[in-house]
Amino acid sequence: MPKEKVSVMVEGGKATAAPPLGPALGPLGVPIKKIIDEINAKTKDLSGMQVPVTVIVDTMTKAFEIKVGSPPVSALIKKELGLEKGASESGKFRSGDLSEEQVIKIASAKFGSSDSRYVNQVKGSARSMGVTIGQGALSESEQKAFKESMKRAAEAKMAAAAPAAAPAEGEAGAPVAAAEPKKEEKKKEEKKKKLRKGK
């Protein structure tokens, strides 16, 4: 029997009929709301994380099967530590710290095993996010440094996106820039007039 697969990333417990899911399922003639409800029921424990989901549809009978993958290791680390993001400059800043037990827990959740190769994979992902293993909680100064680095990274991202809008700003800004010297000239003229009157 012919089968179609639709693979998407959804936020745990918050899948909707909006793109990419709805438009991909629409042509298959399946009950979209029923599928979304089932996805949300299966992913509700992963709320706040991006979860890979595959919907397998039998195009003849319209029967469907939903397979929920596990979130990326980075998402599991962020959930475990309550982080929004990892450090943008790993090695310079610490964004958090995992205990060995937490590493094993994440490896088991992601890979279904606490084998050393999976544990090492979690540790590698943690390092790339600025998360240390077994070094203890962040000090106040480390928290401050991490927040400042995140702020700088966000500002740099905004600055990188700004050049696209720059020409319009330049055009709008040009008259203002030209007006500044005129103001200076006016002030000089007024000073000269006052000096003349004073003579």
DOLOSE-818725 format. One record per residue: residue in one letter; x, y, z of N, C-alpha, C in turn. Coordinates in pm, whole numbers, plus 32768, in hexadecimal, padded with zeros to 4 digits. Atoms other than C-alpha are relative to their C-alpha. Layout:
# residues N
AXYZXYZXYZ;...
END
This chain:
# residues 199
M80557F8780008000800080008058807D8000;P7FAE7F8780048089815C7FAA7FF480518082;K7FFF7FAF7F8580F2822980D5804C80817FE9;E7FBF7F7D8007814D839780F780348022808B;K7FC87FD67F7F823084208208800980978003;V7FF27F707FEA821B8581828F80538011807E;S7FA77FEC7F8C833F85DC8371800F8095801C;V7FF97F727FDA83388726842F8039800C808E;M7FD87FE07F7583C187CD85697F8D8050803B;V806C7FB67FBE82B1883F865980298020808F;E7FE77FE47F7382B388E087AF7FAC7F9F8051;G804480657FB0825B87D988B07F7A802F8037;G80867FE17FCE80E587DD88F97FBD80767FBD;K80397F86803D80AB890988147FFC7FFA7F68;A800A800C8092808F888086B27F7E80417FD2;T80787FC180387F97893F85D87FF37FDB7F6D;A8017801B808F7F028926847A804980657FA8;A7FB37F9D804D7FDD8A4C841580757FB97FBC;P7F8B803D803F81068A0B832F80697FDE806B;P7FF88055807781C3892A83127F9F7F898003;L804E807A7FF080D5881E83977F7F7FFD7FAE;G80827FFD80447F7C88838314800A7FF27F69;P7FF5800780927FDE88C581A880387F7A7FCD;A7FC68081802A80A7877F819C7F9A7F90800B;L8064806A7FEA7F8686AE82237F8380137FA9;G807B7FE1804B7E6C875D81637FEA7FAB7F84;P8014804D807D7EA386B4800F7FEE7F698016;L800A80907FE77EA8855D80B67F737FD6802B;G808C801D7FDF7D388578811A7FEB7FBB8086;V800C803C7F7B7D6D851982857FC380658062;P803B7FA37F9E7CBF85AB83BA806F804D804A;I7F907FB27FCA7DB986BE840A7FF2801A8096;K80147FE07F717D1F87218559801D7F868058;K7FEA807C7FB47D2485B785D180967FE2800C;I7F6F801880017E938595856F80468062805E;I7FC07F9A7FAB7EF386DD86197FE47FE48094;D802280207F757E3A867B875880567F8C8033;E7FB180757FD77EF3852E875E809480278011;I7F747FD27FF4804585D787218012804B8083;N7FF67FB07F85800386CC883D7FF87FA8807D;A800B805B7F8D7F9D85B1892780837FB58014;K7F84804D7FF780DB84F188D4807A80558024;T7F8B7FAA7FE981C1862088F77FEF80618075;K801B7F9C7F96812586D98A1F806D8004806C;D7F9680047F9B823E86688B09808080457FD0;L7F8A7FBF803A833887118A207FE480927FE1;S80267F76801D829A886A8A2F8079805D800A;G7F937FA180048382898889DA80767FD07FAD;M7F9280368052845E88A689017FD07FE37F73;Q801D8026808A846C886E878C800F7F687FF6;V800280928005840F8703874D7FEB7FD07F71;P8017803580878436864086077F8B7F9D8001;V80778055800982EE859D85A17FF17FD07F70;T801A8036808582A684B7847B7F727FC77FFE;V80878035801281428475840680057FA67F84;I8000806080708126833C832E7F6E7FE67FDB;V808B800A802E7FE68338825F7FF57F957F94;D8022806280687F578212819D7FA280487FA0;T804F7FAE805D7ED882C780677F817FBA7FD0;M8078804980297DD981B4801B7F948004806C;T8063800A7F937D31818B816E7FF4807F8052;K7FF87F827FB27D8E82E381FE80217FE68093;A7FD3801F7F787E0682308338808780458014;F7F817FBC7FE77F2682E183E080437FCD8080;E7FAF80277F8C803C829B84D7805B8076801F;I7FAC7F8E7FD880FD83A0859E80797FCD804D;K7F8580247FBA8267836F8600804080808035;V7FC37F8B7FC082FC846586F780927FE0801E;G7F7180107FE58475848686F7802380478082;S7FD77FB87F88853E850C8817803C80857FD7;P7FC97F7B802085A2867C882080987FFA7FF5;P7F6E7FFC8006870886DF87CF803C8004808D;V7FBB80027F7E880386B088EB8004808C803C;S7FF77F757FCD882A882C89057F7D802A8042;A80827FDC7FC686B3885089467FEB7FBD8087;L800C80487F8086BF87488A5880588040806B;I7FA57FBD7FA187E887F88AFA7FC080838030;K803E7F807FDA873389498AF07F8A7FE9805E;K8073801C7FA885FA88AE8B8980307FD8808B;E7FCB80317F7F86C588018C9C803380758054;L7FC57F907FB68771894A8CF87FA6807C8004;G80587F8C8004864E8A368CB2803D80757FB3;L7FBE7F988050871B8AF38BAE7FAE80227F84;E803E7FD9807F86918BBC8A8C805F7FE07F8E;K7F998017806587D98BA389CD80807FD68044;G7F7B801F7FCE89368B1A89F3805A80787FE8;A7FA17F9180128A6B8BF989F68023800D7F6C;S7FDD7FE9808D8AB38C9988A480977FF27FEC;E7F6E800F80078C288C8F88F4802A7F978066;S7FDD806A7FA28C638B3D8993809780028016;G7F727FF87FDE8DB08B298A44801F80838046;K7FEE7F7E7FBE8D978C978AA97FA2800F8076;F80677FEE7F998C578C8A8B727FBE7F7B8020;R804E80757FD78BA08B838C3A7F6D80287FFF;S808F7FE17FFE8A2A8B738C007FB77FAB8067;G803D80577F9C89E88A5E8CFC805C7F8C8020;D7FB080737FD88A65891F8D9B7FA57F878015;L804B807C7FEF89E787B98D87804D7FA3805E;S7FC080687FB08A2C86AC8E86800D7F837FA9;E7FF2807E804B8A9B85538E0D7F787FB97FF6;E808480417FFE893F84D38E707FA5803D7F95;Q80547FBD8064889785DA8D94802B7FD97F73;V7FCD802980838978857B8C6F7FCA7F767FDC;I8032808980158913840E8C967F6A80027FE3;K80917FF3801387A484728CAF7FE1802F7F71;I80167FCA808887BB853A8B6780247F967F98;A7FD88069805D887784208AB67F947F947FF7;S806A80667FFD876A83298B237F82802F7FBA;A80787FC8803F865184128AB2801080087F68;K7FE97FED808F86F08452895E80197F7B7FB7;F7FD380798047878D8302890A7FCA7F7D8039;G803580797FC286DB821189F2806D7FAA803F;S7F8F80497FC7882D81B28A83805E80618047;S7F9B7FAD7FBC893282368B76808B7FCC7FE2;D7F7E8031802F8A4D818F8AB5806180767FF8;S7F9E7F937FFA8B91825A8ACD800780527F80;R7FF87FB2807D8B8A82BC895B7F8F80687FF9;Y806F7FA17FFF8A34835F898A8016806C8068;V7FE07FA07F958AA084028ACF806480667FCB;N7F9A7FA680398BD084918A197FC7805D7F97;Q80437FAC80658AF0851189027FB780748044;V80477F977FB38A1E85CF8A03806680658036;K7F997FA77FCA8B5C865A8AA28038805B7F93;G7FCE7FB080708BD886CF894D7FA080707FDB;S80667F9A801D8A91878389077FFD806A806D;A80027FA27F8E8A99881D8A62807480627FF4;R7F8A7FA9800C8BFC88A28A2D7FEC806A7F94;S80137FA0806D8B9A894488E27F9C806E8026;M80627F9D7FD18A8489FC89A08035804F8077;G7FCA7FBB7F8B8B6C8A768AB57FD17FC58083;V802F80447F878ADC897A8BAB806F7FA38031;T7F9780547FC78BDC88DA8C927FC27F868044;I802F807B7FBF8BC387868D3980427FF6808A;G7FD080177F788BE387678EB28055806F803C;Q7FB27F907FC98C7C88C08EF17FAF80568061;G80537FB47FA28B5A89408FC17FB980757FBE;A80547F9280328A638A5C8F9A8054807A7FDA;L7FBC7F86802C8AC38BA18EF1800480668071;S7FF67F947F9D8B428CB88FD17FB380797FC9;E80487F88802D8A988E0D8FC3804880447F8D;S7FB27FBE806A8BB38E9A8EEF7FF77FB27F7D;E800D805380798B9A8D738DFD7F7680137FC2;Q80877FE980348A228DA58DE07FF880857FB8;K80007F7A803A8A588F168D9B804A80007F79;A7FAF8007807B8B688ECF8C967FB47FB87F92;F804D804D80628A8A8DCE8BEB7F8E80557FC7;K80707FAB802E89608EBE8BDD8032806E7FA3;E7FC87F9580538A3C8FD28B50802C7FCA7F77;S7FD6803B80808ACA8EE78A457F877FE37FA8;M807C801A804B89678E8589E17FC980827FC6;K80317F7D802C89088FF489CA805280317F88;R7FA87FD7806F8A38903E88ED7FE47FAF7F83;A801C8057807389E88F1388107F7E802A7FBC;A80827FD4803888808F8D87E5801180847FB6;E7FE87F7E804188F990EE8793804B7FEE7F7C;A7FB3801B807A89F3906686957FA67FC67F94;K805D803E805F88E08F9885F47FA6806C7FC2;M80567F938031880290CE85D9804F805B7FA2;A7FAB7FAA80528923919A854C801A7FC17F78;A7FE78049807D8967908D84487F8580067FA5;A807C7FFB804E87FA909A83DD7FE2808E7FD1;A801E7F74801D87F9921983D2802C80317F76;P7FD57FC8808188C29257828E7F967FFB7F91;A806980098066879791E681BF7FA7807C8005;A80567F8B7FF086D2930D824C804F80827FF7;A7FAA7F897FF987FD93FB82487FE780687F92;P80127F99806687C394A280F37F87805A801A;A80787FB27FE48663950C8154801B80608074;E7FE27FAB7F8D86E3958E82A1805C80727FD5;G7FA27F9B803187FD964481ED7FB880707FB9;E804C7F9B804A870996F281087FB080588060;A80527FB47FA1862997528227805A80558059;G7FA67FBB7FA4875397B382FB804B80727FBE;A7FAF7F9B804587FD988781EF7FD3808E801A;P80287F767FE7872699BE82168020802E808E;V7FE37FDD7F75875799B3838E80948022800D;A7F707FE97FF988CF99978365802480867FC0;A7FE57F82804588CB9ABB82727FCF80768053;A803A7F937FB087F89B878363805E80298072;E7FA67FE27F9189009B6D8477806180727FDE;P7FA47F9380208A089C4783C57FB680867FF1;K804D7F84801088F69D4483707FE580418087;K80177FCB7F7988A59D6884E3807E80448034;E7F807FC87FD48A169D9F852E801980877FBB;E7FEB7F84804B8A289EA7841A7FA880708037;K805D7F9E7FCA88F69F5984A78034803C8082;K7FCA7FD27F7F89929F6886018075805F7FEC;K7F8C7FAB801E8AD39FFB85707FD480897FCD;E80357F8280368A0DA10284AF7FC880578070;E803B7FB77F91894FA16285E9806D803D8059;K7F907FCD7FB08A96A18686AB803E807A7FBE;K7FC47F91804D8B22A26685977FA9807C800B;K805D7F917FF789EAA340859F800A80438088;K7FF77FCA7F778A02A366871A8082804F8011;L7F7F7FBC7FF68B72A3C286FF7FFC80867FB9;R800B7F85804D8B21A4C785F67FB08069804F;K80537FA47FB38A10A55E86CC804C80358079;G7FB37FDA7F8B8AFCA56687F58067806A7FE0;K7F987F9E80268BFDA63887307FCD808A8004;
END
